[in-house]
Amino acid sequence: MKITLAQLNYHIGNFRKNKEKIVETIAQARRRGSELVVFSELTVSGYPPLDLLERKEFIESCLHTIEEIAPHCQGIAAIVGSPSLNPAPEGKNLFNSAYLLYEGKVQDVVHKSLLPTYDIFDEYRHFEPNTSFHTLHYQGKRIALTICEDLWDEQPIEMEFGKSRLYTLSPMRELIKEDPDLIINIAASPFAYNRIAAKRAVFTGKARQYRLPVIFVNQVGAQTELIFEGGSMVVNSRGEIVREMKRFGEDVQDIVLEEIDRMEEVEVADADDYIPQVHDALVMGLQDFFGKMGFTSAILGLSGGIDSAVSLVLAAEALGAGNVKALLLPSQFSSGHSVTDAERLAQNLGTPYHIIPIRRPYEEFEKLLEPYFRGLPFDVTEENLQARIRAVILMAFSNKFGHILLNTSNKSEAAVGYGTLYGDMAGGISVLGDVYKSDVYKLARYINRDREVIPEHILIKPPSAELAPGQKDSDSLPEYSTLDRILYHYIELQTPVDEIIAMGYDHDTVKKTIQLVNRSEYKRYQAPPILRISSKAFGAGRRIPLVASYPTEDVL
């Protein structure tokens, strides 16, 4: 049986466009002699639809679109993801479902059983979990069709409370009782650079466990902050990956079921070499954010520092150099090389830029506030004032010309609150908010892999906000090589504070870092959406009370 794997980029709620993609792919697969085409999770609606699932007309559009796709399945079958209605009087109104369409109608429907409610997932908010199991019967084959999490039943619980597994139910243990010929998993599994190997291990492990080939079809594309890398794959019954599809791009490929176990294992990208994938993820994230929102141009403040430099390059790659405008906004505290470095970068890329000094408006604000601030020393107030003047100018350009302001803060800064609310924290989308400072430098080196795009001086000079005379980041923060490791353990791994200290990190440094993270929650609450590339990003996947008092002093 020839099967087509359709890894496509969907647009949430754009039923016409999603249907056109599905129907066109079905027609192409039929012309190539395929008997089955497999699409990803919630194909029709796009994933994640969130509270749009509470709207009656949205669900009606989902069901109507399934009805419109079905007549195109003549001589070929399709597995298509969509919400479906729960007919039972009890429970949630909807299932997260996969439809088998064939001979112009719905032949069967499978519902998702394991509904994730961790990190960015909140599926139980809208969906009822399935509790009955059956294989699909098609062309003499029995297919164990699972939806995303249904094949992740053995994943460990992140925090150790004496439990080893997150779920008590295993859909595959039920489906294997019907002696299936293969496993198909349709998914909307978001990208996380530190979960690449773990994701592959799920599918190779299940193939070995059940001695069955596994076909995995994942969504690709970005939906606001969530980035889906694709990376669909075919695994033989020995647990060897025999096909891995494109990452960060649409891809449609055919596979013959009976040949899977005769295919040789393919070489896959090194999971530890994550910087190229982070680069591609951020570029696609920007492309889809702008494209799906109907925006065409961006603007950012180009300081001559590493963060704005990398952000500008990524935006230029995503949108085209001519569609990204840079504003150089030097103050009296800016070094001369910051302006020349920024100019050189803009010229290397061919991006338009303007130099608008902020010294005069800053001095006018000083005069305005002098009667009230008289006799008080220069402090963070005056530093923040500069950042907010820059934000006013950037937003003026945004309003006047329709540019979307890109926020250029990195994850290290966002974590410890090293940014100005309503100043350099402003923006419509945060490019680097899930990238630690150490990795920003690695991204810059990757960008310069073939030629010097980012001037070398930007990469080697000490990082500085340049809001005060002689200011350096290291004046108020630990070295980023140390800071980022502490933050990674505390945020991504949720390692207890005493265990971080036991790793050899200085007690006072750890204490100060954790205090800064916790005190800055109110800032992050007001920050723009952040392109997510890790397993624990700031935003929807990390919910911390603003008024919490934890960890307390006795813990620290």
Protein Blocks (a to p, Z undefined) as FASTA:
>chain_A
ZZddddddddehilmlmmmmmmmmmmmmmmnopabdcddehklnopaekjmlmpmklmmm
mmmmmmmmmmmmghiacddddddddfbfgdcfbdcdddddeehiafbdcddfbdcfehjb
cfklmpccdfbdcdddeehiacdddehjlmmmmpccfbaghiabfbfbdfklmmmmnopa
bdcddddddddfklmmmmmmmmmmmmmmnopacdddddeddehjbccekjpacddfkopa
fbdcdehiacdddddfklmmmpccdddddfklmmlmmmmmmmmmmmmmmmmnopabdcdd
dehiaklmmmmmmmmmmnopklpccdddddfkbcfklmmmmmmmmmmnopacddddfklm
mmmmmmmmmmmmgoiacdfklmmmmmmmmmmmmmmmmmmnopacddfbdfklmmnopace
hilmgcjbdfklmccfklmmmmmmmmmmmbcfbgfklmmpccdehlaghiafklmpccfk
lmmmmmmmmmmnopafklmmmnopafklmmmmmmmmmmmmmmmmmmccdddfbfbdghjk
lccdfkbccddfklZZ
